Amino acid sequence: MTWAYNRRYPSVDDLRNKAKRKMPGFAFDYLDGGCNEDVNLHRNTADIRDVNLIPQYLAPYQKSSLKTELFGHEYDAPFGIAPVGLQGLMWPNATEILAKAALKHNVPFVLSTVTTSSIERISEITEGKAWFQLYHPTKDEFRDDILNRAEQAGCPVLVLLCDVPTFGFRPRDIRNGLSMPPRMTLRNICQILTRPHWALQTLKHGQPNFETLKPYMPGRLDLKGLGGFMDQMFSGRLDEDKIARIRDRWKGKIILKGVASEEDTEKSIRLGLDGIIVSNHGGRQLDAGESTIRPTERIAAKYGNQIKIMMDGGMRSGPDIARSIASGADFTFMGRSFMYGVGALGKEGGDHTISLLKTQLQQVMEQICCESITNLPNHLADNKESNA
C-alpha cells in the first residue's frame, strides 16, 4: 500500500527547513527549541538512531501491516499526533488541520489543554475520537468541569501530564518574549512582516487563544493579566492523590505522560492506570535528563506485560518509529514532526506528514521482512551502543 505525499518534501528535515522559511522566527523557535543548551533535545534523536534492526531475508514472509491495536481500537499505524501547546501561534488553525488529518488516517490525535482549539471543536472534527491531555488545574471545580467537558465530548482516553512541575528554562523563548506573559517586541513585529503567508492566515483565523480555557477566564485580559491567570489556573505538579481522584471519576482509559523512571511506572500500575507515555517533553524541561528511548527499554523489559508503554520524543522518520517499537514501545507519538509539516505546507501538512511516515515505516517493515508491528522486537540487534 502507498500513500500520496508531496515528493518535494520526502523527509521531516525537508519540512523543517521549509517551515523555518515560512514561520516568524519567534514562532519557529518556540516549536524547534529545547531547554537550556538543547542537549537532551538532540540526545533524544541520537540515542534512537543508535538502535539497529536485523533483516530476516530468508524467513517465511507474506506482507507487512502497520495496523496496531491500542485500548480496543485498531489504528492504521503505530503512531499518533502528540499534544502541543499554542499550535495556532506556530501556524494558524494548525490544531484543526492536524485533527482532520488524524481522523482521515485513523491515528490518534491528542489535544492539549493549552492549545488553541477547544475540546468541543476537536471532538466534532474527530467524531469523538480525540484524546485529551489535562494540565492539572489548581482548583477542583476547574478540573471537574474540564473533565466533564472531555467526557461529554466523547474523548476515549485521558492523558495526565506529569513532567511540567515547573516551566523549563528556554533561552530562545525568553529572548523572543514568549515567556508568560508574552510580549510583542519590535523584532517580532519585523519577523511577522517578512512572513506574509503566516500573517494572512492569522488574519483569516484570528488571534490564537486558549480556547478550552475561555470559560474560566475573568473577562477581557491584557497580556499581564493572562500571565497571572495561567499561574493561578494550573498546578503542574501531580501526585498520587490527585491521580487517584481522577481515576475514581474518569470512566475511560487514563495514561500518564512524562514518565521517565521505573519508580513512576510502578506507581502508575498501582494506581490502576491503563498506560504510560515515556517522555521528556521533547527535551524542553530537563536538559540533564535521559533520552526517552533509554528508560523505554528498561521499563518495557520489566513492566511490558503489566501496562501499555508508549513513547514520544526524538522521532523524525519511519525508521525512528520502527526502532522505538523494536526497543519496547507499544505505540509512539510525535509533536514537532507534524507541526513542521503544517508550518511547511499549511492545510496539506498533516495529511502529507502522516502519509510520509506511513510510507517510510512500510518500507522498513518490508525491507526487514517483518509482517506485523508486534514482531518488530524480534528484529532488534543486540550490538547497540547502549548494551555494550
N, C-alpha and C positions, 0 to 999 in steps of 0.2 A: 504494500500500500504506500502511496506517496501523497504528500500534502503540498499544496501550492504555496510558495513563498516568493518574495521579491528577490530575484537572483543577483541583484546588485548589492545585496547585503546578506551574504551567506554565513555570517558569524555574528555573535553578540558583540565582538570587538568592533565590527563594522558599524553596528547600530550605535554603539557608544560614541564612536568618532563623529557620526552624523548628528547624534543628539547634542553633542558638545557644540556643534556649529549652529544649532537651531535654538537652543535654550539660553536665556540670560545666564551670565556667569554665576550669579548667586544661587540660582535655581539648580544649575548643574552641580555646583559644589555641594549643595545640600544632599543631592542624590548620590554623588560619587564618593564623597569623603567618609573617612572613619573618624576615630578619635585620636587625640594626641599626635603621635608621629605615624599613624596608619600602619603600624607593624602588624597588628592582628588582622586588619583588613586584607593585607597581602598574604599573610600566613594561611588564611582560610583556603584560598585557591591553590597556593603552592603545595600544601600538605595533601589536598585531594589529588593533585597530579603526581604525587609520589606513588599512588596506587596503580598497580599493573594488573591487567586481565590476561588470562590464558585462553587462546582459542583451542577448540577441540574439533579439528577439521574432519577426522575420520569417524566421529561418533554418529550414531543414527540421528537424523535431523530432517524435520519437515518444513516448518516455517516459524517465524518469530512473531509473538504477540506482545504488545505493550499494555494490554488491559490488566488492571490491578484492582483487586477488591480491598475496600477500606471502609470499615464501620457499616457493612451491609450494602454498600453501593459499589457497583463496578464502574470504575473510571477508565477512560480511554488511554490514559498514560499515567505513569507513576510520579507525576509532579503536579504541583498546583501553584497558584499565584499567592505569594505571601502578603500579609498586611503591611502597608506602607502608609505612614502619616503624611499629611499635606500633599497628596498626589496632585491635586488641582493646581498647586503652586508650581510644581515642576512642569506639568503640561496640562493645559485646561481640559477639563472633562475626562481626565485620564482614568478615574475610578470607573466611570460608566463604560468607557471603551474596553477596559480590561474585563469587567464583569460580563459584558456581552460576548467577548471572545471566549471566556471560560465556559459559558453556557453552550456556545456553539461546538466547542471541542470536548465537552464533557470532562472537564477537570475542575477541581475545587478552586473557588475564589474566596479569600479571607478578607473581610472588611475590618479596618482598624477603627477604633472609637474616635481617633483624632485625624481621620482623613476627611475628605471634602465632599462626600455624598452621604446621605442618610441611610440608616438601616432599612427604612421602608422602601426607598427608591431602589436600592440594590437588590432587595428581596423581590421587588416587582420585575426587575430586569432578569434575574436568575431563576425566576419561577420558584422562589423559596428554597433554593439550593445553596445559597451563600453561607459560609461560616462567618462567625462574628468574634473578633478579638476584643476582650474587655481590658481597658486600663482601669484599675480598681479605684472607684471614687472614694472620697473621704467620708461621705455621708451615706448611711444605709438606704435612705429614701431615694437617692440618685441611683445607687446600684440596683435597687429593686425595680425602679421604673425602667431603666435601660434593659435589664434582663427581661422584664415583661414585654417590652417592645420587640426584643430579639425573638422571644418565644412566639409572640403573635405573628411575627413576620415569617415564621416557619424555619428559622435557622436550625439546621440539624446538629451542628457542632458549635460548642462554645470554647473559645481559646482564651485561657487566662495567661496574662503576661507577667512574668516574674523577674525579668532581667533589667528592669529600669528602677532600682531603688533610689537612684539619683541620676540626673541628666549627665550624659557623657561630656567630657571636655573636648569640644570640637573647634579647633582654631579657625578653620575656614568659615564656619557659621558665625563665629564671634567677629571676625573681620568684616563679614558681609552684613552684619546687623540682623542675623536670623536667630538671635537669642530670643528669649521671651521676657518682655515684649519685643516683637520685631520692630525694625525702623527702616525707613526708606531713605537711603543716602543718595547724594548726587551721583556717586559712582554707580549705584544700582539703577538709577533712572537712565543713565547713559547706556548701560547694558541693555535695558529694555528697548531703547530706541534703535539699537543695532540688530534687534531680533523681531522684525515686523510680523512674521507669521505667528509667533508666540503672543505678541501684543494684540493682534487682531482676534485671535482665538479667545484671549482673555476678555476682550470687549464683548465678544459674542456670548460667552458662557457666564460672564460676570465675575466679580472678585471672589476668589475662593474663600469659603468659610467652613468652620467646623459644624457641618450640617446636623450631625447626630446630636450635638450638644446645644443646639439653638434653643430648645425648650427650657434649658436650665440657666441660660444667660440672662442677667438682670438688665433688661432694656438695651439701649444703644451704648456700646462700649468703645472708647478710644483704644489706641494700642496699649497704653499703660494699664487701662482697666482690664483689657483682655489678658495681659500677663498676670495680673492679680487674680483674676477669675480662675485661670488654669492652675495656679499654685494652690488655690483654695479647693478646687474641684477634685484633684487627684492626690492619692497617696500611692506612690509607686511600689511601696514595699508590701509584698504579700507574706502571709504567714499561714500556718496550718489551720488556725481557727477561721480565718477569712475564707480559705478554700473549702473547709468543711461546711460552712454555712451555705456557700454557693452550691456545693454538691448536694446538700439536702433539698434545695428548692429547684434545681435545674433538672428536668426530666430527660434531656437529651444527652449526647456524648459530651464529655469535657476532656480537653487536653491542656497540658501545661507547657507553655512556650518559654524557652530561655534556660532550660535545664542544661547543666554543664558538668554534672558530677553524679557518681553512683549514689551518694547520700540523698540528693534530691529525687533521684529516681525511686529509691526505696520508699521515701515519704509519699511520692505520687501513687505508688502501688497501694500503700497502706490507707491512703485517703480515698481509694476507690475510683481513681481517675482512669480514663479509657486509653489515654496515650500521652506521649510527651513529644515535644519538638526540641531536639538538641540544637541550641542556637546561642550565638554570642551577639545577637542584634546586628549582624552584618559587620562586626568589628567596630561598632560605633559606641561601645560602652567601656570596655576594659582592654586597653592595648597590651597589658601584661598577661592576658589570658591565653588559653589554648585555642587552636583552631577547632572548628566544630567536628571534623571527622575523627579526631583523636578520641574524645570521650564517646562518640558514637560507637566506635569499635569496641571499647571496653564495656559500655552499657549493654550493647547488643549481645555480646558474649555471655554476660551474666544474667540479663533480665529479658532477653528477646522472646522467651516463651511466656512471659507474665504480663506484658503491656505492649501496645503498639509504639514503635520507636520511629519517629520521623526526624528529619534534619533539614536545616537551611544554613545558608552562609557559604559563599565562595564558588558556587557552581555557575558556570558560564557556557555550558555546552552539553550536548547529549552524552559524550564520553564522561563528563564530570558526573552526570546523573547516574550513569552505569557504575562508575567507580564507587559512588556513595552507597548505592544499594548493595553492591557486592561486599561492601565493608560492614553491612549490618542494618542499614536503614530500611524500613518497610516502605517508606514514601519520602518524597523530597518536596521542598518549597523554594522558590526564588522570588526575590523582590526587584533588585536592581535590573536584572536582565530584561524583565518586562517593561520597566519604566524607560530603559534605554530604547526599547522598541517603539514605545509610544512617542518619546521625545524625538525620535528619528522620523517616524512615518505617520504620526498623528493617528487618525481613526483606523488606519490599517495596521498599526503597530502591534496590537495584541494578537490578531489573527496571524500575522507574519511570524512573530516570535514563537508562538506555540507550535505552528507548523514547522518552523525551522528546527526546534528542539526535538520534535517528534521524528523528523526525518533523520537527524543526526543519531538519535538513540536507536532508531530502527536499523540503521547501517551498522552500528556497533553490535547489536544483537545478532544480526545476520553474519557478520564477519567472524564472531567467536563461536557461531553455531549454538546459540542459546535460544531455546524456544520460548521460555517464559521469564518474566521479571523475577519470580521467586527462585529461579535457578541460577541467577547471577552470582551468588556467593560461591557456587561450585566452580566458578571461573576465576576466582581470586588467586593471584600469585602470592607465594609465601616469601618472596625476596624483597618485600618493601623495606624501605629505609627504617620505617617505624618499628619493624620487627627485628632489625639487625642486632 
